[in-house]
């Protein structure tokens, strides 16, 4: 019974670690996506007003 509990804890810890990495990666994606969409219109207007 102890081995089953230990195995369940290891699996749960692995899943929680994966979830944390996924959330951090999602945060980076959202930040860089937002940054790219906010800088594109500025460059477009700067180039088109010549």
N, C-alpha and C positions, 0 to 999 in steps of 0.2 A: 504494500500500500504506500509506503514511503517513496518508492521509486516512481509510482504513478504521479504522486503529488509533485515530486521534483521535476519530472518530465513536463507536467502541465505548467509549472512555474517557468521553466525554460522557454517553452513555446510561447507563453503569454508575454514574457519579457522581450522575446524576439519580435513579436507582433507589435508591441508598444514602441519599441525602438524604430521599427519600420514606419509606423504611423508618424512618429516625431520627425524623421527624415523627410517623409512625404510632405508634411506641413511646412517645413522650412523651405523645401524646394518650391512648393506652390507659392509661398510668399515671395521668393526671388522672382519667379515667373511673373507674378502680378505686378511687382514693382518695376521690372524692366519693360514689361508690356506697356504699362502706364507711361513710363518715361519716353518710350519710343513714340507713342501716339501723341504726346504733348510737344515733342520737339519737331515732328514732321511738319505740322502746319506753319510753324515759324520759318523753317527753311523754305517751304513752298512760297510763302508770301514774300520773303526776302528776294527770292530769285525771280518771281513773276512781276515785280514792280519796276524792272529796269526800263 
